[in-house]
Structure formats: structure tokens, C-alpha cells
């Protein structure tokens, strides 16, 4: 679900829409989503508000499978400068996990694995200090998380 090339560190973005577009880019290049997927995420977020900001400093941009998901995938993105998504409780966002979920239940397992990672201080430390996406990928490999 996550490949080394789906991990972006020190990502420079201008606003929350740019954060969504750039965090989805590896999934687009990897054939996980179609080109309209990220625009659907942005459109839905404008309609519903910042529902994608799921906990303090973390956004999980996603849309329905019919909105352009080809295969299950997730990108991990650490923003160089945290940005506002409009969530009073959880802004600013520093970590963006862009999810392309398919119709099957595999994405539920991925969500459970992600929840465990988001409760892991070592994972955040690695995101904050790593200069190499391979370090994060290796950490996920050891934990046998989100790579399936």
C-alpha cells in the first residue's frame, strides 16, 4: 500500500489545497488514483469543512472509491511548514496521509494500522527527524504496517 516513493519529507506547500494536491501526486504517478481524485477531495472538503483533519496536526485526505481510486494506496507527507486547514481543534496540520481506498475491506485494516502508528511517539519522531524516506519505509517494514 505504501512504497518508498509515496513518502515525501519537508514538503513545501502554499495552502491546504496545495497540500492535498502534492500529497496525492505520488499516488497518481504510482497508478493508485486518477487525475480527478485530488480535486474531488478538495471539492468535498470545501463542502463539508475540514473533516479530513482527523487528530491534532494530522490530515487524512480521501474520497470515495468511485471518485478515482484505481488501487489501494497511501502516501505519507511531512510538511516543511504546518498549515491551516480550518480545523479549530486540530490545526495546524504537519502530517498528511493521502488515502486511496478501494471497495474491499483491506482499507479498514490499513486504517487500523494507521491508527496504531498515529499513537506511536517513535513514528512522529522519525517523521520529524528523518531526512530519508527509506528510514520511514524501513520502520514500517519492521512494524509490518501499511506496506501490504
Buried (B, 14 or more C-beta within 10 A) or exposed (E): BBBBEBBBBEBEBEEBBBBBBBBBBBBBEBEBBBEEBBBBBBEBBEEEEBBBBBBBBBBBBBBEBEBBBBEBBBBBBBBEEBBEBEBEEBBBBBBBBBBBBBEEEEBEBBBEBBEEBBEBEEBBEBBEEBEEBEBBBBBBBEBEBBBE
